[in-house]
Amino acid sequence: MLNHANDHIAGAPPPLSLAVLHARTADDLRPLAAQLGHVLKSCSWVGGLDLLVFQEGAPDPAVQTATESAGGRYFTGGNGYGSSLRKAIERARGDCLVTMDLDGSHNPYIIPELLALRGEADIVIASRYARNGYSNATVARRFLSWGGNLAISILLDMPVRDMTSSFRLYRLPALRQVKLESDDYGALIEALVRAYAQGFRIVETPFHHGATQGGGRRPITGIGRDLCRQFGRLWRLRNSIDCADYDERAFRSRIWFQRSWQRRRYHALAGMARSCPAVLDVGCGSSQIVLGLPQSDICDICLNKLRHHRGRARTPVRASVFNLPFPSNRYDAVIFSQVIEHLPRDPRILTEIVRVAKPGGLVIVGTPDYATWWTTIEKLYKLANPTGYADEHITHYTFKSLKAEAESRGCEYIAHDWVWGAELIMRFRKK
C-alpha cells in the first residue's frame, strides 16, 4: 500500500531526501551518487536516498540525464532559491531534507553529523561561524559574509551565527508547518526566523566551507539584496507577540525598563510559590517561571510557546483555561499571570483556576491594575511597539474587582505585590 503523503512504501524506513537547489552542470552531479552511497553506509541509513535536483531556466538534458542516472528527480522552471526550496519541501519523500550546493564548498561527508543531531533540533545548520567552523573564501568575501551574518543575527536577535549557510538539514514534519514566501536567497533567513517563531529548535554544527570550483560562487551582493527585501517583515515577526520567545526576550531585553519590569514580575511570582512542591503555571507563554520553579507543570493554548519550553517543564500541556485537563485539588500553587486581561470576563475562568488548587493551596493571579498609572504605560507602550500586547487587554481589572472576584470563588486574600506600582500580583488561599 502506498503512503501518498511521502510516496514510499508504508511501514518501510523513510529515505533521506537531499535537494540540490541550484544545479549548474552534469559534471557536478556525476560524482555525487557514489559519495552519497558512502555517506548512507557510514551512518547505517537503511531507507535509501531521495535525490531532488533543481535548475532554473530551460531544462538542461545533460543535467537531467545525470540526475536520473543517480536515481534522482529533476525539476526546472523555478524562480529562485526560495521557490526551489518550497518545491523540495513539498515533493520530498523522506522525514529529513538535506540541502547543499555542488560547487565544491559543501562536503557531503558531514551529512552523518547533521543526521546525528536531528533528534535535538528541527533545523541543523552546517555552520561556518560556529566554534571550530571555517570558511575558505577570499578575505573580502569572508569579512562581508561574517559581518553580514553577525549583523542579521543581532538585529533579529536570533541564536544562530551562520544565518545564510545553505548546507542544512530540515525535519520535514516541522518545516511543513512553516509558511515560506520568499522566492530568492532571502528564504535562507526566512526559514530560520519563521521556524524559530513557531517554537522549533535550531542548532549549528561546525563545518569547513571549501573553496568554490568552476565559478560557482553565489554573488554576495545579490544575496545581500535578497536578504534586505525580507528584513523588515522578519523584524516585525521577531518583535510580535506571535513569536514563541516573546516573553523570554523581554526578560533579557536590552531596554532597561522592559527588562526590569519582567524581572520584578518574575521575582514576585517565583517568591510566592517557591516553597510549593507542585506548581501549575496556566498560560505560561515563554516566561522564565518554569526555570525559576522547576517543579512546575505548564499549560498554554499556543502550541509554539509550549514547543519553546521543550525539555524545561515536567508536563507541558496544550489546554484552554475554560477546561483545564487536570484533576481537582491537584496543585499546591496555581499561577495565572498576565492572561485574564486577554479574555472576556467569564466566571468559568477563575472557577477552573481555583478548582485545580488544593484546599489550603495558593492561587496567584497577576494582571494590570487599571486604577493605577498603567493606563498611561499602555498608551506609551502602544506607541513604542504597535505589534505588542496593548490592544489585546480586553477586560480591565483593579485591586478591588479582582479581590472580589477571587473571593467569590472560594478564596481568601493573603497579600499582594506590585510591579512598578501598576501591575498587580495577588496571592490568595483556597478555602
C-alpha positions in Angstrom: 0.0 0.0 0.0 1.4 3.4 -1.0 1.7 6.2 1.5 0.7 9.2 -0.7 2.0 11.8 1.8 5.6 10.6 1.4 5.2 8.4 -1.7 7.1 5.5 -0.3 6.1 2.1 0.9 4.1 2.3 4.1 6.0 0.8 7.0 9.4 1.0 5.2 12.1 3.2 6.7 11.8 6.7 5.1 14.5 7.7 2.6 16.9 10.6 3.2 15.8 13.4 1.0 18.6 15.5 -0.4 18.0 18.6 -2.6 20.4 20.4 -4.8 18.6 23.7 -5.2 20.9 25.3 -7.7 22.4 22.7 -10.1 24.9 24.0 -12.6 26.4 21.2 -14.7 26.2 17.5 -15.2 29.9 17.2 -14.1 28.9 18.5 -10.7 26.3 15.7 -10.3 28.2 12.7 -11.6 30.4 12.0 -8.5 27.6 12.8 -6.1 25.8 9.4 -6.3 28.9 7.5 -5.3 29.7 9.9 -2.5 26.2 9.7 -1.1 26.3 5.9 -1.2 29.3 6.0 1.1 27.6 8.6 3.3 24.4 6.5 3.8 26.5 3.4 4.5 28.7 5.2 7.1 25.6 6.3 9.1 23.7 3.0 8.6 20.8 4.7 6.9 18.7 1.9 5.6 15.9 3.9 3.9 17.8 4.8 0.8 18.2 8.2 -0.9 15.6 10.5 -2.4 17.6 12.9 -4.6 15.9 16.1 -5.9 17.8 18.3 -8.4 16.6 21.8 -9.3 17.7 24.0 -12.1 16.5 27.5 -13.0 15.5 28.4 -16.6 15.3 26.0 -19.5 15.9 22.2 -19.0 19.5 21.0 -19.5 19.3 17.5 -21.0 22.8 16.6 -19.6 21.9 17.6 -16.0 18.6 15.7 -16.3 20.3 12.6 -17.6 22.9 12.8 -14.8 20.1 13.2 -12.2 18.1 10.3 -13.5 21.2 8.1 -13.7 21.8 8.8 -10.0 18.2 7.7 -9.3 17.0 11.3 -8.7 14.2 13.5 -9.8 14.8 16.6 -11.9 12.9 19.9 -11.7 13.2 23.1 -13.7 11.5 26.4 -14.1 11.9 27.7 -10.5 12.0 31.5 -9.9 15.0 31.3 -7.5 16.4 29.6 -4.4 13.3 30.1 -2.3 10.8 28.7 -4.8 13.1 25.7 -5.3 13.2 25.2 -1.5 9.4 25.3 -1.2 9.1 22.7 -4.0 11.7 20.5 -2.4 9.8 20.6 0.9 6.6 19.7 -0.9 8.0 16.9 -3.0 10.5 15.3 -0.6 9.6 11.7 0.3 11.7 11.4 3.5 11.2 12.8 7.0 14.5 14.7 6.7 15.6 17.1 3.9 19.3 18.0 3.4 20.0 21.0 1.2 23.5 21.5 -0.3 25.5 23.1 -3.1 27.6 21.2 -5.6 30.2 23.9 -6.2 32.8 22.2 -4.1 32.1 24.2 -0.9 29.9 21.6 0.7 31.5 18.3 1.6 28.7 15.6 1.7 30.7 13.5 4.2 29.5 15.9 7.0 25.9 14.7 6.5 26.1 12.0 9.2 26.9 14.7 11.7 23.7 16.6 10.6 21.7 13.4 10.9 23.1 12.7 14.4 21.6 16.0 15.6 18.2 15.6 14.1 16.8 14.3 17.5 17.9 17.5 19.2 16.6 20.0 16.7 14.2 20.7 13.8 16.9 22.5 11.7 20.5 21.6 11.8 22.9 24.1 10.2 26.4 23.2 8.9 27.9 26.5 10.2 31.0 28.3 9.1 30.8 30.6 12.1 30.1 28.2 15.0 33.2 27.5 17.1 35.7 25.4 15.0 33.9 26.3 11.8 35.8 27.8 8.9 35.3 29.4 5.5 37.9 29.0 2.8 36.8 32.1 0.9 38.7 35.3 0.0 39.4 37.7 2.8 37.0 40.2 1.5 34.2 37.7 0.9 34.8 36.1 4.3 34.7 39.5 6.1 31.5 40.6 4.3 29.8 37.2 5.0 30.8 37.1 8.6 29.9 40.7 9.3 26.6 40.4 7.5 25.6 37.3 9.4 26.6 38.9 12.7 24.5 42.0 12.0 21.5 40.0 11.0 21.8 37.7 14.0 22.0 40.7 16.3 19.2 42.8 14.7 16.8 39.8 14.6 18.0 38.5 18.0 18.5 35.0 16.7 20.6 32.4 18.5 22.3 31.5 15.2 25.7 32.6 14.0 25.5 31.4 10.4 22.2 32.7 9.1 23.0 32.2 5.4 24.5 28.8 5.3 22.6 26.8 2.7 24.0 23.4 3.9 21.3 22.3 6.3 19.1 19.5 7.5 15.4 20.2 7.9 13.0 17.9 9.8 10.1 18.0 7.3 7.2 17.4 9.8 8.3 20.7 11.4 9.2 22.6 8.3 5.9 21.8 6.6 4.2 23.9 9.3 6.3 26.9 8.3 5.0 29.1 5.5 7.8 30.4 3.3 7.1 33.3 1.0 10.5 34.4 -0.4 11.5 33.2 -3.9 15.1 34.2 -3.6 18.0 33.7 -1.2 16.0 35.6 1.5 14.4 32.2 2.1 17.6 31.1 4.0 16.9 33.6 6.8 13.1 33.4 6.5 13.1 29.7 7.1 15.1 30.2 10.3 13.1 33.1 11.7 9.7 31.6 10.9 10.6 28.2 12.3 12.0 29.8 15.5 8.9 31.9 15.8 6.9 28.7 15.9 9.0 27.2 18.6 11.0 24.9 16.5 14.6 24.3 17.5 17.8 25.2 15.6 21.3 24.0 16.3 24.6 24.6 14.5 27.5 22.2 14.0 30.8 23.4 12.7 32.0 22.7 9.2 34.7 23.8 6.9 33.3 25.6 3.9 35.6 24.6 1.0 36.7 26.8 -1.9 34.2 27.0 -4.7 35.1 25.5 -8.0 34.2 26.4 -11.6 33.0 29.9 -10.8 30.1 28.6 -8.8 30.1 31.3 -6.1 26.8 33.0 -5.3 27.2 36.7 -5.8 27.3 38.1 -2.3 25.8 41.5 -3.3 22.8 39.7 -4.7 22.4 37.6 -1.6 22.6 40.8 0.5 19.9 42.4 -1.7 17.6 39.4 -1.3 18.0 39.4 2.4 17.3 43.2 2.7 14.0 42.6 1.0 13.0 40.2 3.7 14.4 42.0 6.7 11.5 44.4 7.6 8.9 41.7 7.5 11.0 39.3 9.6 11.9 42.0 12.1 8.2 42.7 12.7 7.6 39.0 13.2 10.5 38.7 15.7 9.1 41.5 17.7 5.4 40.4 17.6 3.5 38.6 20.3 3.2 35.7 17.9 6.8 34.8 18.3 7.4 31.8 20.6 10.0 33.5 22.7 8.3 36.9 23.1 8.2 36.9 26.9 11.7 35.4 27.2 13.2 38.1 25.1 11.6 40.7 27.2 13.2 39.1 30.3 16.6 39.7 28.8 15.8 42.8 26.8 18.4 45.4 26.0 15.8 48.0 27.1 16.3 48.5 30.8 12.7 49.4 31.7 11.3 46.4 29.9 13.9 44.0 31.4 13.3 45.4 34.9 9.5 45.0 34.6 9.8 41.4 33.5 12.2 40.6 36.3 10.3 42.3 39.0 7.2 40.2 37.9 9.4 37.1 37.9 10.7 37.6 41.4 7.3 38.3 42.8 5.7 35.2 41.2 8.6 32.9 42.0 8.9 34.1 45.5 5.2 33.5 46.3 5.4 29.9 45.0 9.0 28.8 45.6 8.3 26.6 48.6 5.3 24.8 47.0 6.2 21.2 45.8 3.6 21.1 43.0 3.0 24.2 40.9 0.9 24.8 37.7 1.6 27.8 35.5 -1.6 28.4 33.4 -1.0 30.5 30.3 2.8 30.2 30.7 3.8 31.8 27.4 7.5 31.8 27.2 8.1 33.3 30.6 11.0 32.2 32.8 8.9 31.0 35.7 9.4 27.4 34.6 13.2 27.8 35.1 12.8 29.5 38.4 10.2 26.9 39.6 11.4 23.7 38.1 8.7 21.8 40.0 6.2 23.5 37.6 3.8 21.9 35.2 2.8 24.3 32.4 -0.1 24.8 30.0 -0.9 27.2 27.3 -3.3 27.4 24.3 -0.4 28.4 22.0 1.5 25.4 20.7 4.6 27.4 19.7 5.0 28.6 23.3 4.9 25.1 24.5 7.4 23.9 21.9 9.8 26.7 23.1 9.7 25.1 26.6 10.6 21.6 25.4 12.9 19.9 27.9 12.3 22.6 30.6 9.0 21.7 32.1 7.9 18.4 33.7 4.5 18.3 31.9 3.8 20.8 29.1 0.1 20.6 28.1 -1.9 22.4 25.4 -5.1 23.4 27.0 -7.8 26.1 27.4 -8.3 27.8 30.7 -12.0 27.2 30.3 -11.4 23.4 30.5 -8.2 22.5 32.3 -7.3 18.9 31.8 -6.0 18.5 35.4 -7.7 16.8 38.4 -9.3 18.9 41.0 -7.3 19.7 44.2 -4.0 18.7 42.5 -1.6 21.7 42.9 -0.1 23.4 45.9 0.1 26.6 43.9 -1.5 27.7 40.6 0.0 30.7 38.9 -2.2 32.7 36.5 -0.3 35.7 35.4 -0.9 38.1 32.5 -3.7 36.1 31.0 -7.0 37.1 32.5 -7.0 40.6 30.9 -6.8 39.0 27.5 -10.0 37.0 28.0 -13.6 38.2 28.1 -15.0 38.4 31.6 -16.3 34.9 32.4 -16.9 33.2 35.8 -15.6 29.9 34.5 -12.0 31.3 34.3 -11.2 31.7 37.9 -13.5 28.8 38.8 -11.2 26.5 36.8 -8.1 28.0 38.3 -9.3 27.5 41.8 -10.6 24.0 41.1 -7.2 22.6 40.4 -5.6 24.1 43.5 -5.5 22.0 46.7 -7.6 23.2 49.7 -5.3 25.5 51.5 -3.2 25.9 48.3 -2.2 29.2 46.7 -3.9 30.9 43.8 -1.6 33.6 42.4 -3.2 36.0 39.9 -1.4 38.8 38.0 -2.9 41.5 35.8 -2.5 45.2 35.2 -4.4 47.4 37.7 -6.4 49.9 35.6 -6.9 52.1 38.7 -3.2 53.0 38.6 -0.9 54.7 36.1 -1.0 51.5 34.0 -3.3 53.3 31.6 -0.5 55.8 30.8 2.0 53.0 30.4 -0.3 51.2 28.0 -0.6 54.2 25.7 3.2 54.7 25.6 3.8 51.0 25.0 1.4 51.0 22.1 3.4 53.9 20.5 6.7 52.2 21.1 5.6 48.7 20.0 2.4 48.7 17.9 2.6 44.9 17.5 2.7 44.3 21.3 0.1 43.4 23.8 -1.5 46.9 24.2 -4.7 46.3 22.1 -5.2 42.8 23.5 -6.2 43.8 27.0 -10.0 43.4 26.6 -11.0 43.0 30.3 -9.8 45.6 32.8 -9.3 44.7 36.5 -8.5 46.7 39.6 -7.3 45.6 43.0 -10.9 45.8 44.3 -12.6 44.0 41.4 -10.0 41.2 41.2 -10.1 40.6 45.0 -13.9 40.5 45.0 -14.0 38.0 42.1 -11.4 35.7 43.6 -13.1 35.7 47.0 -16.5 34.9 45.3 -14.8 31.7 44.0 -13.9 30.5 47.5 -10.5 32.1 48.0 -9.1 34.1 50.9 -6.9 37.1 50.2 -3.4 36.9 51.7 -1.2 39.5 50.2 -0.2 41.3 47.0 2.8 42.8 45.3 3.3 45.4 42.6 5.4 45.8 39.5 6.3 49.4 39.3 3.1 50.3 41.0 1.0 49.4 38.0 0.9 45.6 37.6 -0.9 43.8 40.4 0.1 40.3 41.6 -2.4 38.9 44.2 -1.9 35.9 46.4 -5.0 34.0 47.6 -5.5 30.8 49.6 -8.2 28.3 48.6 -10.5 27.7 51.4 
